[in-house]
Amino acid sequence: MTRQLSQYVNRDLSWIEFNRRVLEEAQDSSNPLLERAKFLAIVTSNLDEFTSVRVAGIQDQMKAGLTKIDYTGYSPAGLWKRLMKRTQMMVAEQYRTYRDVLRGLAKEGIIIRTYEELNPGQQESLEDYYNDIVFPVLTPMAFDQSRPFPLVHTKELYLAVLLRKDGHSHEEEPYFAIVQVPSILPRCVKVPGRGNSKKLEYVLLEDIIERHMDTLFYGYKPFSVCPFRVTRNADLTLNEEGAEDLLEEIEKELRKRRWGLPVRLEFAKGMNEYALAVLQEELEIGENVVPIEGPLDLSFLMKFAGSIPGRDNLRYPPMEPVYPREFEQAEDMFEVLRQRDVLLYHPYESFEAVNDFVQQAASDPDVLAIKMTLYRVSGQSTLVRALAKAAEEGKQVTVVVELKARFDEERNIAWARQLEKAGCHVVYGLVGLKTHAKILLVVRRETNYLRRYVHVGTGNYNGNTAKLYTDVGLFTSHPVIGADASALFNEMTGYSAPYEWRAFAVAPSGLRSRLYELIDRESEHARQGRPAHLIAKMNSLSDQGMIDKLYEASQAGVKIELIVRGVCCLRPGVPGRSENIRVISIVDRFLEHSRIIYVSNGGQEEVYLSSADWMTRNLTRRIELMCPVFDNSLRKIMINILQLNLRDNVKARELQSGGGYIRVHNELTPFRSQFEAKDTPEWKGYV
């Protein structure tokens, strides 16, 4: 019986399609070889997170006996089977691509060899490396009747070792042990070249350890050594209501994460059956056991590709962000913002402007207060140091730190403690809600009154990711936006009655209804015969209510263009429902991360930037922010950015009604939006 097509694409299956688009970039021979290697690493990292969160959640539902069909038509068990099939197909394709990339790199003189392929001189040099560097940090961990099965950390690489005692027969049950491949050491070890050869040769760390395994088990003979890797359930279960100290509660849950239930076991193809049986029994994992034909955990390729000296021909051309010209000649950024609003487009424009703004505010004697949200902060954050300095100089500094930013919890705890030590007021948001809004407020004394300066962004205040993600940020001293910013911080840090927002729309209380109003207004324009157009750019679209509202608008005649990088549960192009909707996804050098909404509004165009994707969690379980762009020239810039994306016919893929994606092909001149944004000033109106 043919399965009836649901009105919606399943979220998790849509994510698989997204990761396939990333894999396609690794397969694209027009991309430089080392960049293709990086895309392979991203595929692995993406799949790790997907497995530890989404697949783990489905597994929990199955264990709880849930059989309810979701709004896309899948039960947990049915979805599990579909995901297992698709992810296994993707992994097989990933490793075929890996071998193809290795062949290409070998032609360029960059070779990852097996230990056996090394000549005696190279092997001798690795003997010294093993004895001096590797051996001292290895810890063999035996498992037998007197010693329990060791803790296997999530996503770490291990070697399963089977041994026989000297003189024992082959019929006796073997001894079992594991050895962790230390992640503190480089996974790819450079070996001396052969003679005068200019080739760069490497060998994997696990190969070196396997070759010297007998040094770890004196009196025993290893006869089977095989890599394996476990992925555990990584979702935190917080009791925020009962937690007197949220920091301590999260630290406790982070420790539990190391013991989360195993969700996936990966092992090198050909593993000894006895060793595999021991792992499955002790880890209590029967399904999602994945044999790998190649090195486990290809995420090592990210560091490997970055460590190759020279070889610029194997990388994207360098791109140095430019300092925003509005601030370039200005000694006082506040003076600039009193005259006009400023829009930044990262990574083409430098995040240093944001750092400089906070540093100027920290040292300005007329600045009375700085308030800011922090979601994911970079390792050496200029912003954190500037906030600490401001607090030490007596300014009122309030920082809303989101401790529950998944996989960044430990880093955020460290920064929170550092800020508290410096005298900042650190607030951990509201119970049950993640603080995902990106906003910075500076209150400054000027003549006889106070003026508010605001920065609102689509991306995290993270200088590292600002070089890798496309995001927009708005600097403004508009009094209405300033008043809303103050009210938002009051809501996040204290008690506040419902506020009548004049510019902002804020989740969870009002963002959904505001988006509905914008869409309904376009629908009414269409019904009255006026031009009606909506363009929305985001990372993910999965909320059923938002999708239904877009379907209604399409049926009313609104032209809808969606730029959705990742998950999209909407089916475009369905006659009678969504024939007026087009959805594209762009996967390229930079991670498309900005959230921008445009509505034509009968000729009175409006543009908004937002922190929120159109997912249920963003609209109902997070503090999110949508901010209008009032300045007409900046609105045009934002529209230019959207039009750049919509013109892409090189890296854009278009979503089909069946849920798959195809590359955009047309007769127009090839147009690669990210490279056009880099190479031309068109998007900012500098013509």
C-alpha positions in Angstrom: 0.0 0.0 0.0 1.4 3.4 -1.0 1.9 5.8 2.0 -0.2 8.9 1.7 1.9 12.0 1.5 1.4 14.2 4.7 0.9 17.9 4.4 4.2 18.3 6.3 7.7 16.9 5.9 9.0 15.2 9.0 11.4 17.3 11.0 14.0 14.6 11.5 13.9 13.4 7.9 14.2 17.0 6.8 17.3 17.3 8.9 18.8 14.2 7.1 18.2 16.1 3.9 20.1 19.1 5.3 23.1 17.0 6.3 23.0 15.4 2.8 23.4 18.9 1.3 26.5 19.4 3.5 27.8 16.0 2.2 27.2 17.2 -1.3 29.6 20.1 -0.7 32.2 17.5 0.3 31.5 15.7 -3.0 31.5 18.9 -5.1 34.8 18.8 -7.1 34.6 22.5 -7.8 35.3 23.1 -4.0 38.9 23.1 -3.0 40.1 19.7 -1.6 40.9 20.8 2.0 37.5 22.6 2.1 35.8 19.3 1.0 37.6 17.6 3.9 36.2 20.1 6.3 32.7 19.5 5.0 33.2 15.8 5.7 34.1 16.7 9.3 31.0 18.9 9.6 28.8 15.9 8.4 30.2 13.8 11.2 29.8 16.6 13.9 26.2 17.2 12.7 25.3 13.5 12.8 26.8 13.2 16.3 24.6 16.0 17.7 21.6 14.7 15.8 22.1 11.2 17.3 22.8 12.3 20.8 19.7 14.6 20.9 17.1 13.8 18.3 17.7 10.0 17.9 18.1 9.7 21.6 14.7 11.3 22.2 13.0 9.0 19.7 14.7 6.0 21.5 13.3 7.3 24.8 9.8 7.5 23.4 10.0 3.9 22.1 11.3 2.7 25.5 8.3 4.4 27.2 6.0 2.6 24.8 4.7 5.7 23.0 2.9 4.9 19.7 1.3 8.2 19.0 1.5 9.4 15.4 3.0 12.9 15.1 1.6 15.6 12.8 3.8 14.4 10.0 2.3 10.9 10.1 5.1 9.0 11.9 5.1 6.9 15.1 8.4 6.8 17.1 9.1 3.2 15.9 8.3 4.0 12.3 10.4 7.1 12.3 13.3 5.2 14.0 13.4 2.6 11.2 13.4 5.3 8.5 16.1 7.3 10.2 18.3 4.2 10.7 18.1 3.4 7.0 18.8 6.9 5.8 21.7 7.6 8.2 23.4 4.3 7.4 23.1 5.1 3.7 24.5 8.6 4.4 27.5 7.2 6.4 28.3 4.8 3.6 28.3 7.6 1.1 30.3 9.8 3.4 33.1 7.2 3.5 33.1 6.8 -0.2 33.5 10.5 -0.5 36.3 10.3 2.1 38.3 7.9 0.0 37.7 10.1 -3.1 39.1 13.1 -1.2 42.1 11.1 0.0 42.9 10.2 -3.6 42.7 13.8 -4.6 44.9 14.9 -1.7 47.4 12.2 -2.6 47.7 13.6 -6.1 48.6 16.9 -4.4 51.2 15.2 -2.2 49.2 15.0 1.0 49.0 11.4 2.1 47.4 9.6 5.1 49.2 6.3 5.2 48.7 3.1 7.2 51.5 2.1 9.5 52.5 -0.8 7.2 53.0 1.6 4.3 55.7 3.5 6.1 59.4 2.8 5.3 61.7 1.6 8.1 63.1 5.1 8.7 59.6 6.5 9.2 58.6 3.7 11.5 61.7 4.3 13.5 60.8 7.9 14.0 57.3 6.9 15.2 58.9 4.5 17.7 60.4 7.6 19.4 57.2 9.6 19.1 55.2 6.7 20.7 57.7 6.2 23.5 58.2 9.8 24.3 54.7 11.3 23.7 52.0 8.7 23.4 52.9 5.9 25.8 53.0 8.1 29.0 49.4 9.2 28.5 47.8 5.8 27.7 45.8 3.9 30.2 44.9 0.3 29.5 41.6 -0.7 31.2 40.9 -4.4 31.7 37.5 -5.9 32.2 37.0 -9.1 34.0 35.2 -10.6 37.1 37.1 -8.5 39.5 37.0 -5.2 37.5 33.7 -3.6 36.3 33.4 -2.4 32.7 35.2 1.0 32.4 33.4 4.3 31.7 33.4 4.9 28.0 33.0 8.6 27.3 30.7 9.8 24.7 32.1 10.5 21.2 35.7 9.5 22.3 37.7 7.0 20.3 38.7 3.7 21.9 40.4 0.5 21.0 38.9 -2.8 22.0 41.7 -5.3 22.7 41.5 -9.0 22.9 44.5 -10.7 24.5 45.8 -14.2 25.4 48.2 -14.9 28.2 51.6 -16.2 27.0 51.3 -20.0 26.8 47.5 -20.2 26.8 45.7 -22.1 24.1 43.4 -20.5 21.5 40.4 -22.3 22.8 40.4 -20.4 26.1 38.2 -17.4 26.5 40.3 -14.3 25.6 41.0 -11.4 28.0 39.2 -8.1 27.1 40.5 -4.5 27.6 40.0 -1.1 26.2 42.4 1.7 25.5 41.3 5.3 24.9 42.9 7.1 22.0 43.9 10.3 23.8 42.1 13.3 22.3 44.7 15.7 23.7 47.2 14.5 21.1 46.8 15.2 17.3 44.8 12.5 15.6 47.0 12.8 12.4 50.7 12.5 13.2 53.1 13.9 10.6 56.0 11.5 9.7 59.3 12.5 8.1 59.3 12.5 4.3 61.1 10.0 2.1 64.4 11.2 1.0 64.1 14.5 -0.9 60.3 14.1 -1.4 58.2 17.2 -0.8 55.1 15.0 0.0 53.5 15.5 3.3 52.8 12.1 5.0 50.7 11.4 8.0 49.6 8.4 10.0 46.6 8.1 12.3 47.3 8.0 16.1 45.2 4.9 16.6 47.4 3.0 14.0 50.5 4.0 16.1 48.9 2.8 19.3 47.7 -0.5 17.7 51.2 -1.2 16.4 52.6 -0.8 19.9 49.7 -2.4 21.9 52.0 -5.1 23.3 53.8 -2.5 25.4 50.7 -1.9 27.4 50.1 -5.6 28.4 53.3 -7.2 29.6 53.0 -11.0 29.6 49.9 -11.0 27.3 49.7 -11.1 23.5 47.1 -8.8 21.7 45.5 -10.7 18.8 42.7 -8.4 18.0 42.6 -4.6 18.2 39.6 -2.7 16.8 38.5 1.0 17.1 35.0 1.8 18.5 33.1 4.8 19.6 29.9 5.3 21.6 27.4 8.2 21.3 25.3 8.8 24.5 22.1 10.6 25.2 23.2 14.2 25.7 19.9 15.9 26.6 19.9 17.7 30.0 16.9 17.1 32.3 16.8 20.1 34.6 14.6 20.6 37.6 14.8 24.4 37.4 11.9 24.9 39.9 13.7 22.9 42.6 17.2 24.1 41.9 18.4 26.6 44.4 21.5 27.2 42.4 21.1 26.7 38.6 24.9 26.6 38.1 25.2 23.6 40.4 22.1 21.9 38.9 23.6 22.2 35.4 27.0 21.0 36.5 25.4 18.0 38.1 23.5 17.2 34.9 26.7 17.7 32.8 28.3 15.0 34.9 25.3 12.7 34.2 25.8 13.3 30.5 29.0 11.3 30.6 26.8 8.4 31.8 23.9 9.0 29.5 22.4 5.9 27.9 24.3 4.7 24.8 22.4 5.6 21.6 24.9 4.4 19.0 27.9 2.1 18.8 30.3 2.6 15.9 33.1 0.2 15.2 35.6 -0.6 12.5 34.3 -3.1 10.0 35.7 -6.5 10.6 35.7 -6.3 14.4 36.1 -9.6 16.2 32.7 -11.0 17.0 33.5 -11.8 20.6 34.7 -8.2 21.2 31.6 -6.8 19.6 29.4 -9.0 21.7 31.1 -7.8 24.9 30.6 -4.2 23.9 26.9 -4.7 23.0 26.2 -6.5 26.2 28.0 -4.1 28.6 26.8 -1.0 26.9 23.3 -2.5 26.6 22.9 -1.4 23.0 21.3 -3.8 20.5 20.2 -1.5 17.7 22.0 1.4 16.0 25.3 -0.6 15.8 27.2 0.8 12.9 30.2 -0.8 11.1 32.5 1.8 9.6 34.7 1.2 6.6 37.4 3.6 7.4 38.7 5.7 10.3 36.0 6.4 12.9 35.0 10.0 13.7 35.9 12.0 10.6 35.6 15.2 12.6 39.4 15.1 12.9 39.6 16.3 9.3 38.7 19.9 10.4 41.9 20.3 12.4 43.9 18.2 9.9 42.8 20.5 7.0 43.7 23.6 9.0 47.1 22.3 9.9 48.4 21.7 6.4 51.1 24.5 5.8 50.7 26.6 2.6 48.7 24.9 -0.1 46.4 28.0 -0.6 45.3 26.4 -3.9 43.5 23.8 -1.8 41.5 26.3 0.2 38.9 29.0 -0.4 40.5 32.4 -1.2 41.2 34.3 2.0 38.5 36.7 3.1 39.3 39.4 5.6 36.3 41.1 7.1 36.3 44.9 6.5 35.7 47.3 9.3 32.3 49.1 8.9 33.0 52.3 7.0 30.4 54.2 9.1 32.8 53.7 12.1 36.1 53.6 10.3 37.0 57.3 10.8 35.0 57.8 14.0 36.7 58.2 17.3 33.3 58.3 19.1 30.9 55.5 18.0 28.1 57.1 20.1 28.4 60.3 18.0 27.9 58.2 14.8 24.8 56.5 16.3 23.3 59.8 17.3 23.3 60.7 13.6 22.2 57.4 12.1 21.6 53.7 12.5 24.2 51.3 11.3 23.8 47.8 10.0 26.5 45.2 10.0 26.6 42.1 7.8 28.9 39.4 9.1 31.3 37.9 8.2 31.9 40.4 5.4 32.0 43.2 8.0 34.1 42.7 11.1 32.7 41.8 14.5 35.4 44.0 16.0 33.0 46.9 15.7 30.8 45.2 18.4 33.8 44.6 20.6 34.9 48.2 20.1 31.5 49.5 21.0 31.4 47.6 24.3 35.0 48.6 25.1 34.2 52.2 24.5 31.1 52.0 26.7 33.2 50.3 29.4 35.7 53.1 29.5 33.3 56.1 28.9 32.7 58.0 32.2 29.3 59.0 31.0 28.0 55.5 30.5 26.0 54.5 33.5 24.8 51.0 32.6 25.5 48.1 30.2 23.0 45.3 29.8 23.6 42.3 27.5 22.5 38.7 26.7 25.1 36.0 26.2 24.2 32.7 24.6 27.4 31.2 23.2 30.6 33.1 23.9 34.0 32.5 22.2 36.9 31.1 24.2 38.9 34.3 24.6 36.0 36.8 24.7 36.9 40.5 24.4 33.3 41.2 25.3 33.5 39.4 28.6 36.7 41.2 29.5 35.2 44.6 28.6 32.1 43.8 30.7 34.2 42.9 33.7 36.2 46.1 33.3 33.1 48.2 33.2 31.8 46.5 36.4 35.1 47.1 38.1 34.9 50.8 37.2 31.6 51.1 39.0 29.2 50.9 36.1 25.9 48.9 36.4 26.6 45.8 34.3 23.9 43.2 33.9 24.4 40.1 31.9 21.7 37.5 31.1 23.7 34.3 30.6 22.0 31.3 29.0 23.6 28.4 30.8 21.5 25.9 28.9 23.0 26.5 25.4 23.4 22.9 24.4 27.1 21.7 24.5 28.3 25.1 25.6 27.1 24.8 29.2 30.5 24.3 30.7 32.0 27.3 28.9 29.1 29.5 29.9 29.4 28.5 33.5 33.0 29.5 33.5 32.2 33.0 32.0 29.3 33.5 34.4 31.6 32.9 37.4 34.2 35.2 35.9 31.6 38.0 35.4 30.2 37.6 38.9 33.7 37.8 40.4 34.2 41.1 38.6 31.0 42.5 40.1 28.6 42.1 37.2 24.9 41.2 38.0 24.6 37.8 36.3 21.1 36.6 35.7 20.3 33.1 34.4 17.0 34.0 32.7 13.5 32.8 33.4 12.5 29.4 34.7 11.6 27.0 31.9 12.8 29.4 29.1 16.0 29.7 27.2 17.2 33.2 26.6 18.0 33.2 22.9 17.5 36.9 22.1 20.7 38.8 21.1 20.6 42.3 22.5 23.0 44.8 24.0 21.8 48.0 25.7 24.1 50.9 26.8 22.6 53.8 28.9 24.6 57.0 28.7 24.2 60.4 30.4 24.1 63.2 27.8 23.5 66.8 28.7 20.2 66.9 30.7 18.9 63.4 29.9 19.8 59.7 29.4 20.1 58.2 25.9 19.9 54.5 25.1 22.1 52.8 22.5 21.1 49.4 21.4 22.6 46.6 19.3 20.2 43.8 18.2 21.6 40.9 16.2 20.6 37.6 14.6 23.8 35.8 15.8 25.5 35.1 19.1 28.0 37.6 20.5 30.9 35.3 19.5 33.8 36.7 17.6 34.9 33.3 16.3 31.6 32.3 14.8 31.1 35.8 13.4 33.9 34.9 10.9 32.1 31.7 9.9 28.4 32.6 10.0 26.3 35.0 8.0 24.5 37.3 10.5 23.2 40.8 10.6 23.3 43.3 13.5 21.7 46.6 14.0 23.1 49.5 16.0 20.6 52.2 16.8 19.8 55.0 19.3 16.1 55.1 18.2 14.2 56.1 21.4 11.3 53.6 20.7 13.7 50.7 20.3 15.7 51.9 23.4 12.5 52.0 25.5 11.6 48.4 24.4 15.1 47.2 25.1 14.9 48.5 28.7 11.5 46.9 29.2 12.9 43.6 27.8 15.7 43.5 30.3 13.4 44.4 33.1 11.3 41.4 32.1 14.3 39.1 32.0 15.8 40.2 35.3 12.9 41.2 37.5 9.1 41.2 37.8 7.3 43.1 35.2 3.6 43.4 34.1 2.8 42.7 30.5 4.4 45.4 28.4 2.9 47.1 25.3 5.8 46.7 22.9 6.1 49.5 20.4 8.8 48.1 18.2 9.8 44.6 19.4 7.9 41.4 19.2 9.0 39.0 21.9 8.6 35.3 22.4 7.1 33.4 24.1 4.3 36.0 24.7 3.8 37.8 21.5 6.2 36.9 18.6 3.9 34.2 17.1 0.9 36.5 17.1 2.9 39.3 15.6 4.1 37.0 12.8 0.6 35.9 12.2 -0.5 39.5 11.9 2.2 40.2 9.3 1.2 37.2 7.3 -2.6 37.8 7.6 -2.0 41.4 6.5 -0.3 40.2 3.3 -3.1 37.8 2.7 -5.6 40.7 3.0 -3.6 42.7 0.5 -3.7 39.8 -1.9 -7.5 39.3 -1.5 -8.0 43.0 -2.3 -6.0 42.6 -5.5 -2.9 44.5 -4.2 0.6 43.0 -4.6 1.5 40.8 -1.7 4.9 39.4 -1.1 6.7 37.8 1.9 10.3 36.8 2.1 11.6 35.1 5.2 15.1 33.8 5.9 15.8 31.5 8.8 17.7 28.4 9.9 14.7 26.1 10.4 10.9 26.0 9.8 9.0 23.3 11.7 6.2 24.8 13.7 2.9 23.5 12.4 1.0 26.7 13.2 3.4 28.8 11.2 3.3 26.4 8.3 -0.5 26.4 8.2 -0.5 30.2 8.3 1.9 30.2 5.3 -0.4 27.7 3.5 -3.3 30.1 4.1 -1.4 33.0 2.7 -0.4 31.0 -0.4 -4.0 30.1 -1.0 -4.9 33.8 -0.7 -2.4 34.6 -3.4 0.6 35.9 -1.5 4.0 35.3 -3.2 6.1 33.6 -0.5 9.9 33.1 -0.8 11.6 31.2 2.0 15.3 30.9 2.5 15.6 28.0 5.0 19.1 26.6 5.5 18.2 23.5 7.5 15.0 21.8 8.6 11.9 22.7 6.6 8.6 20.8 7.3 6.6 22.8 4.8 5.8 21.2 1.4 6.0 23.9 -1.4 4.4 23.7 -4.8 1.4 21.6 -3.8 -1.6 22.6 -6.0 -4.4 24.2 -4.1 -2.2 24.6 -1.0 1.3 25.9 -1.5 1.8 26.6 -5.2 2.8 30.2 -4.4 5.6 29.2 -2.0 9.2 28.6 -3.1 11.8 27.3 -0.6 15.5 27.4 -1.2 18.5 26.3 1.0 22.0 27.6 0.6 24.9 25.6 1.9 28.3 27.1 1.1 31.5 28.4 2.6 29.8 30.2 5.5 26.9 28.9 7.6 23.8 30.9 6.7 22.5 32.0 10.1 20.7 35.3 9.8 16.9 35.6 10.4 15.3 38.3 8.3 11.6 38.9 7.4 10.4 41.1 4.6 6.7 42.1 3.9 5.7 44.3 1.0 2.7 45.6 2.9 1.0 47.2 -0.1 4.0 49.2 -1.0 4.9 50.3 2.5 7.7 47.8 2.9 8.7 46.5 6.3 11.9 44.6 7.2 12.7 42.8 10.5 15.7 41.0 11.9 15.2 38.3 14.5 16.9 35.8 16.8 14.1 33.3 16.2 13.7 30.4 13.8 10.1 29.4 13.1 10.2 26.3 15.3 7.9 25.6 18.2 10.7 25.8 20.8 11.6 29.3 19.6 8.1 30.6 19.7 6.9 29.0 22.9 9.9 28.0 25.1 12.5 30.7 24.5 12.9 34.4 25.0 13.3 35.6 21.4 13.3 38.9 19.8 12.1 40.4 16.5 13.1 44.0 15.8 12.0 46.3 12.9 14.5 48.2 10.8 13.1 51.8 10.7 15.9 53.4 8.6 14.8 53.3 4.9 18.4 53.0 3.6 19.1 50.1 5.9 15.8 48.4 4.9 17.1 48.5 1.3 20.3 46.9 2.4 18.4 44.1 4.1 16.3 43.5 1.0 19.5 43.4 -1.1 20.8 40.7 1.2 17.6 38.7 0.7 17.7 39.2 -3.1 21.3 38.1 -3.2 20.3 34.8 -1.7 17.3 34.4 -4.0 19.4 34.9 -7.1 21.9 32.1 -6.1 22.0 29.4 -8.8 25.3 27.8 -7.8 24.9 26.8 -4.2 21.2 27.1 -3.7 19.0 23.9 -3.6 15.2 24.1 -4.1 12.9 22.1 -1.9 10.5 19.9 -3.9 7.0 18.9 -2.8 8.2 15.3 -2.1 10.6 16.5 0.5 13.8 16.3 -1.5 16.1 19.0 -2.8 17.5 19.7 -6.3 20.1 22.2 -7.3 18.8 25.5 -8.7 19.5 25.5 -12.5 18.6 28.2 -14.8 19.8 30.0 -18.0 21.1 33.0 -16.0 24.8 33.8 -15.4 26.1 31.7 -12.6 25.6 33.6 -9.3 27.1 32.4 -6.0 25.5 34.7 -3.4 28.2 34.3 -0.7 31.0 35.1 -3.1 29.1 38.0 -4.7 28.5 39.5 -1.2 32.3 39.1 -0.6 33.4 40.5 -3.9 30.9 43.3 -4.5 29.6 46.2 -2.3 26.2 45.9 -4.0 24.4 44.5 -0.9 25.2 47.6 1.1 24.3 50.0 -1.5 27.8 51.1 -2.3 27.5 51.3 -6.0 
